[in-house]
Amino acid sequence: MGKKTARCYGFHDAKKRADRRRVPFAPDGKLRYWCDPCPKWRAQGKCSEGDMCYFSHTDVEQLYHPAKYKTAECEGKKCWGDVCAFSHKVHSWLVGLPPLSDESP
């Protein structure tokens, strides 16, 4: 079995939708949603906007969002090894992100 990467958009426990992660980029290269948590999702566990929502719905979407991925240093307490969303280097490099897309996912 190959190495797991942050490019996996599947969720591995169908009963646990908390692992679900949408593809963050539209075909035009713009972001589909931002890393900020959706207020509706946090309050109700669902969002009427569904996949069209411009906010993250799960912790996994926030952790692996390109705006946050590897931008904070891993503290080692709950490190996930090869799939850890945190940096294991002294310096993290921030990359400019494209604007939010108006296209549907």
C-alpha positions as CSV (number, residue, x, y, z in Angstrom):
1,M,0.0,0.0,0.0
2,G,1.4,3.4,-1.0
3,K,1.9,6.4,1.3
4,K,-1.1,8.4,2.3
5,T,-1.1,12.0,1.3
6,A,-3.1,15.2,2.0
7,R,-4.5,14.8,-1.6
8,C,-6.9,12.1,-0.5
9,Y,-10.4,13.6,-0.6
10,G,-12.3,10.4,0.4
11,F,-13.6,9.8,3.8
12,H,-12.7,6.4,5.3
13,D,-15.6,5.8,7.6
14,A,-19.0,6.1,5.8
15,K,-20.7,6.3,9.1
16,K,-18.5,9.0,10.4
17,R,-19.0,11.9,8.0
18,A,-16.7,14.0,10.1
19,D,-13.9,12.7,7.9
20,R,-15.4,13.9,4.7
21,R,-13.4,16.4,2.8
22,R,-14.4,18.3,-0.4
23,V,-11.9,19.0,-3.1
24,P,-10.8,22.6,-2.3
25,F,-10.1,23.8,-5.8
26,A,-12.5,24.3,-8.7
27,P,-11.4,23.4,-12.3
28,D,-10.5,27.0,-12.9
29,G,-8.0,26.8,-10.0
30,K,-10.0,29.0,-7.6
31,L,-10.9,28.0,-4.1
32,R,-14.4,26.5,-3.7
33,Y,-14.5,27.1,0.1
34,W,-12.5,28.8,2.7
35,C,-10.9,27.3,5.9
36,D,-13.2,29.2,8.3
37,P,-15.8,26.9,9.9
38,C,-19.4,27.1,8.7
39,P,-21.6,28.6,11.5
40,K,-24.6,26.4,10.4
41,W,-22.5,23.2,10.4
42,R,-21.1,24.0,13.8
43,A,-24.5,24.8,15.4
44,Q,-26.7,22.2,13.7
45,G,-24.3,19.6,12.2
46,K,-25.7,20.3,8.7
47,C,-25.8,23.2,6.3
48,S,-28.5,24.1,3.8
49,E,-25.8,25.2,1.3
50,G,-24.3,21.7,1.2
51,D,-21.2,21.4,-1.0
52,M,-21.9,24.9,-2.4
53,C,-21.1,26.4,1.0
54,Y,-18.1,28.8,1.1
55,F,-17.0,27.6,4.5
56,S,-15.4,24.4,5.9
57,H,-17.8,21.8,7.2
58,T,-15.5,19.4,9.0
59,D,-12.3,19.6,11.1
60,V,-10.6,17.6,8.3
61,E,-11.6,20.3,5.7
62,Q,-10.1,22.9,8.0
63,L,-6.9,21.0,8.8
64,Y,-6.1,20.1,5.2
65,H,-7.3,23.3,3.6
66,P,-4.5,24.8,1.5
67,A,-4.6,28.0,3.6
68,K,-3.7,26.1,6.7
69,Y,-2.0,22.8,5.7
70,K,1.6,22.7,7.1
71,T,1.5,26.3,8.2
72,A,1.7,25.5,11.9
73,E,4.4,23.4,13.6
74,C,3.5,19.9,14.8
75,E,3.6,19.7,18.6
76,G,4.0,15.9,18.4
77,K,1.2,15.1,20.9
78,K,-1.2,13.7,18.4
79,C,1.0,13.5,15.3
80,W,-0.5,11.5,12.4
81,G,2.9,10.7,10.8
82,D,2.7,10.8,7.0
83,V,-0.7,12.3,7.0
84,C,-0.1,14.9,9.7
85,A,-1.5,18.3,8.7
86,F,1.2,20.2,10.6
87,S,4.8,21.1,9.6
88,H,7.7,19.0,10.9
89,K,10.3,21.5,9.7
90,V,11.6,24.6,11.5
91,H,10.1,27.0,9.0
92,S,6.7,26.8,7.2
93,W,6.3,28.3,3.8
94,L,3.1,30.1,3.1
95,V,2.0,30.1,-0.6
96,G,-0.4,32.7,-2.0
97,L,-3.8,31.3,-2.6
98,P,-6.1,32.0,-5.6
99,P,-9.4,33.8,-5.0
100,L,-12.6,32.0,-4.1
101,S,-14.5,30.5,-7.0
102,D,-18.0,31.4,-8.1
103,E,-18.4,28.0,-9.8
104,S,-20.2,25.1,-8.2
105,P,-18.2,22.1,-7.1
